[in-house]
Amino acid sequence: MVGAASSTSLILSALREKILTERERNKKNTTAAAIIYRKEIVALASNDVNKTHPLQGKYSRTPDAIYLHAEIAALAKFLRRRDVGDLSKSTLYIARLKANGDWGNAKPCPGCARAIRAFGIKEIIYT
């Protein structure tokens, strides 16, 4: 999903929808991330226990035993659409949805936090 996102509530709705859609395929899906650039969702992704990515391995403490986190998946999608320099002007939203439908703490893990810093994202909002 790529499109306009002028408010936090619209972004959280997109994140909830992404989690719920992916949860139908994989019950373990709980987290999604969106990167907003110039009021537009440029990248929307969720965690995937069946995939990994070279970026995940690069920033993770245990690169051979880690699944693809939403933050890294969103970074990879963003970089396919925009220049890396645009990340410093972007906002990263991260959300975790509990089984009961309430928002949970989605603070990035240490590996994802390293990647976020390395790519220059300055504004991070998480549930």
N, C-alpha and C positions, 0 to 999 in steps of 0.2 A: 504494500500500500504506500503510495507516494501521493502527497497532496497537501493542501493548506492546513495549517494548525495554528490558529491564532490564540488559543487559550489552553491552560493546563488541563481543564476538564475535558477538552476535545482530545488532547494527547493521551490522558489517562484512559479515556474510552477506547481509543485505538489500541492501546497496550492491553487492556482487558480483553478486547475482541481477539487480538492476536493470541493471547495465552489460551483462551477458551477454545479457539479453533484448533490450535496445535494440540491441546489437551485431548481432543477427540482421537487423535492419532497416537498419542503417547501420554499415558496417565501421569508421568513424572514431570510434565512440563509445568513449571510454575513461574517462570520469569521471562520478561520481554524487555527490550530496549528500543528506544527511538532516538535518532539524531535529527535535530531540528536545525535547519540553516535558512536564514531569511524567512522565518515564519512558515516554513514548509517541512513536512516530514520527508526527509531524503532517504532515510534508512529505517526500516522497522524489522526487527528480528526477535527470535526467541531462543531459549536454550534448546539443545538437541542432544540427548544422551546417546544417539546413534552416530554422531558425526564428530569430527575434530577439524582443526584448521591449523596451518603452519603458525599463524599469529598466536593461537592458543598455546601451542607448544613453546613458542619463544618466550612468552611472559609467565607461563605457569611454573610452579615449583616442581611439579611432577608431569612433564610434558607427554610421557607415554601412557599415562593413566588418567587422562582428563577428557571430559566431553566438552563440546562447544558451548561456551557461555553466551548469553544474549548480547552482552556488551561487545565481545569480539566479533560475533556474527554481524552486529550492526556496523561496526567499524569496517569490516570487509565489504559489506554492501555499499556503504558510503563511498569507500575508495574506488569502487567500480563506477560510480556516478559523478564524483566530484574530486577536486584536487586535495591533496593532503593538507595544504595550507588553509583550506576552508574549515578544517576541524577546529582551529583556534577561535573561529567566529561562530561556532555552533554550540548548541546545548544538548547534552546527553540526558535523557530520561530513562530511568530504570525502575521497573515495577515487579513486585512479586505478589502473586495471588494465592492465598491460602485455600485449602480444600473447601472451607465453608463460604468462600466468596469475599472474605475481608482482605484488605491489603496487608501484606507482611513487610518486614524489613528487607529491603533490597540493596543494602550497602554493598558495593563491589568487593569481591574477594581480593586478596593482595595481588594476585596475578593480573586481574582485570584493572585494578587501580594503577599498576605499573604501566600497562598499555595505554590507559587513558592519559596519564601524565606524559608518556613518551610521544603521543600523538598531539599533545598540546591542547586538549579540551580543557577549558577553564571552568565552565559552568556545568555542574552535575546536579540533577534533581532525582532523588530516589524515594520510594515509599518506605 
